[in-house]
Amino acid sequence: MYNPFSPTRVELAMMIRRFCSVLRVPGKSELLLVFLFGAGFVALPVLALLPSLWGFTAAWAVTYLADEVLHERAPGFVRRLAALQLSRTMRFAVRSVMLLALADRMDAPDALLIVGLAVFSVHFLLVMLYSAVHHAIRRRRILPVVVRNLDMSGLEIPARPPAYLYRRFLRKLLHLDLPAQAGLLAALATGTNYPAHVGYALTLGATVAAVLALLVRLRAVRRMPGREAVLAGVNRQLAAHRPEVALYFSFAAVSRDFMYQVNMWIETLERLDLRPVIVLRERASFRFLGRTRLPVVCVPKADDLAELDLSAVKVVLYPGNAGKNVHMLRIAEAKHVFIGHGDSDKLASSNRVSKVYDEIWVAGKAGRDRYRRVRHAISDDAIVEVGRPQLAPVQLHTDRVPGPVPVVLYAPTWEGWSDDDCHTSLIPMGVPLIGKLLAEGVRVVYKPHPLTGKRSAEAAAADRTIRELLRADDDRATASAGPRLQEIRARLDELSGRHEGDDAQQLSEARVPDGAGAAEWHELRAAWHRLFWESRSGARHHVILDQLPTLYECFNQADILISDVSSVVADFVASLKPYVLTNARDLSDEEFRAAYTTAGGAYLLDRACAQLPEILRSVREPRNDPMAPARRTLKEYVLGPDHPTSMERFNAAVNTLAAQATALDPGLTTVP
């Protein structure tokens, strides 16, 4: 008989899926582990009260093993458990309490129970003490400044405690209860107390030894140089380098996804006439900063930034608008320039906030006109056209010989910080667009914006669906070059200048790089890209989510780009290849082209993708490309002239502004 309150199988499956989504359980195998994990913990009190020694032992072992495997394979699920107050420490405590309950129900001697309770209690107290000492060491090793490519060998910084004492310490310490728990189970099985006493002694002895070893390291860390000594050491190095140009970057939620805003400018900075320095404000940014031979200083606190010797800096470049920019804008002697992280028709590329800078540097006349439309906000004299030096690696249309199957690069933007600034095509048309591209028999390279799905669950869902569609359609074999690619990538990481560890370890390992490393890095990166594309020549489609291959390498592999209103389109214009702008709101062609400058040389694609077959003819039949003349005109308007080069114009703009700063303050003289 039908019961309206009883869920059907489909409804039950959907409920389980939603539950797993909330707890961030990634796949079917992990779901089985979660079931065993949960069933084991539910069974522990039941089997302790029955009592059932062998059943309890089995459940006890399952919870231990499942807990460990889930930490490796489903860390999101484990973190969510901690948020629900089911932390690792709580789970270990539950096992100990249930084991003592089992021993009591099996009429174990009172002395065995009392000693067991004392051992488990002391063990947890020692874990708390170890955590406090670890916290004290970690706090002392946090320094006011972290640097790269400056020689800090003059500072005597104690070595970090060895990894077996310092990393994942809670996980290791809690597992020291295993001898005591196994010994008590063996005592209950054999009816003798000897195994329990041995286990108790091993647990206490090992935990006490670990605490004592860390206390020795605490004494050593007391020799850590103080704030004044660290700042003085960094200032000595800065005084020797005398940087004249600073790239300043701050972002509230720094991750790999945001650091492209800095990384895109590194090679440009390295080619300047004047001496640059990179100033970062968040420690996390150090992990994702690209390879550079330039000095880098990371100063989280404004008070410490004010203590740095940046007296020789004449020009400060800002790739982003952030609240902490005011801490650098206070330097009245320097000239402050907003350079952004790409020209586009988005609101961020013509922000009124940019009025706080002395100058705003844009790629071409399109950027100047964009700011002119922000009435009474930005003076036209403050706009300088410098081109896009980063686009040198982008190959021209004539440099690529198309293959038999057209290569379509789909690079949608993300959903933006608000709905007003949402230009992504992923949500309204991304999935059907990919479906139509697959039906056309083209090869798809899918490279979503690194922030895709950060704000919108719909965008994240569309992104996942597109990846699944491309993987399902990609049934061709690829060459096995994975190990070699990993080997090259590991060497690239070594040459990047990045160091693992905390502030103190990074500062102690900071040295001035040699030139040989830079040459090797460029050679290896070129080899990585060449091997990547060669090894995947048999694959039909590519999903690019990592930093490599780079966006510009994807440009060079593509015959046509499909994208949204973003700086990706403006950069792709440099190739003179056909490109498509998505018109997800189905505006008229005239209205869309009037609203967005980069639409001037684009094919427009409505939400239904009705024009897609005709658009692809521009690649399949190059003579049938009516937008080619418009692209040539648009390139100079958006990116500026080819001569002088963008690098020459950018370098000249830096030199000119530095000269102005020197004229206002003769103390800022250029030192050879």
Number of C-alpha atoms within 10 A of each C-alpha: 3 6 7 7 6 9 11 12 9 9 11 12 12 12 13 13 15 13 12 17 12 11 17 18 24 15 11 9 11 18 17 12 21 22 12 18 21 15 14 20 19 13 16 25 19 15 20 23 16 13 17 15 19 12 15 24 17 13 20 22 13 19 24 18 13 19 20 14 15 19 13 10 16 21 15 16 21 23 17 16 15 15 10 10 12 15 15 17 15 12 16 17 16 16 18 21 16 20 25 23 19 25 24 17 14 16 11 18 12 11 10 18 17 11 14 23 15 13 19 21 14 16 24 19 12 18 22 13 13 24 17 12 17 22 12 13 22 18 10 17 22 15 19 19 23 26 24 25 22 25 20 22 13 8 16 11 19 17 14 18 19 10 9 10 19 15 12 10 16 17 12 14 21 18 13 19 24 16 21 25 23 20 22 28 23 19 20 19 11 11 12 13 17 14 20 23 19 15 25 25 15 18 24 20 13 15 24 16 11 18 19 12 14 20 16 11 19 18 10 16 20 13 12 19 18 13 14 11 12 19 20 15 18 22 17 17 16 20 15 10 16 22 24 24 26 24 21 21 24 24 18 10 10 17 17 16 15 16 20 16 17 23 16 17 18 20 16 16 23 15 13 17 13 21 21 24 25 23 20 25 23 18 17 15 21 25 15 18 21 21 20 23 21 20 24 21 24 24 21 18 14 13 11 14 21 14 12 18 18 20 16 22 26 29 27 27 22 24 19 19 18 13 10 17 16 12 13 19 16 11 16 11 18 28 22 23 25 21 24 20 18 20 27 23 20 17 11 16 20 22 15 15 12 21 14 14 17 18 22 28 21 27 26 23 19 23 25 23 14 20 22 16 11 13 9 9 15 23 15 13 10 14 22 21 22 27 26 27 21 17 18 12 12 19 19 15 17 10 10 14 9 16 9 8 13 19 21 24 24 24 24 27 24 26 25 18 11 9 9 9 13 15 22 26 27 30 19 16 18 21 19 16 23 20 13 16 18 16 9 13 12 17 21 21 22 23 21 20 17 16 16 21 20 13 14 16 12 14 21 18 14 21 20 13 15 20 17 13 14 21 15 10 12 16 12 11 12 13 12 10 13 12 9 13 17 12 11 17 16 12 15 21 14 14 19 18 21 20 18 10 11 15 20 22 18 18 25 20 19 20 17 14 19 10 9 9 18 16 10 14 20 13 12 16 17 14 13 21 17 13 16 18 16 14 17 17 14 14 18 21 25 18 16 18 13 11 12 14 18 13 17 19 17 23 24 20 18 22 26 24 25 23 27 24 23 23 19 22 26 22 23 24 26 25 24 21 26 26 28 21 24 26 25 21 12 14 11 12 15 9 10 17 16 12 12 16 21 26 27 18 24 24 23 24 21 18 18 15 18 12 13 18 12 12 20 24 14 21 20 17 9 13 10 14 17 13 16 19 11 14 23 16 13 23 24 18 18 26 26 24 17 11 8 11 16 24 20 15 19 23 19 15 16 23 18 13 19 24 18 16 21 20 12 12 14 11 12 19 16 17 11 6
